């Protein structure tokens, strides 16, 4: 397991980050995540009503989001209610910020080398 300490509170597992980024790479899943966040939670039936895909396709996308830790699923009677998991989104955000800082540092070093020549 490849774990990087981001700060004193959170640890980032790069495997989990990769899974989250892969899930977020799909436009439909990002749209579903946005809808769930805006509604404060939603069922697959409700989400399918606003999408040009079947309920079964929505459920498959929600399964990927759940597996990636981006949403939680809680059964309520006959339906499953999905909610955004903010901690995983924070981990992705922290990873992206750290990667951006590292690239900025590398680009600055290249710039200084180029300016000396």
Helices and strands as residue ranges (DSSP letters): E 3-5, E 11-13, H 14-24, H 27-39, E 42-43, H 44-49, H 55-67, E 71-76, E 79-84, H 86-116
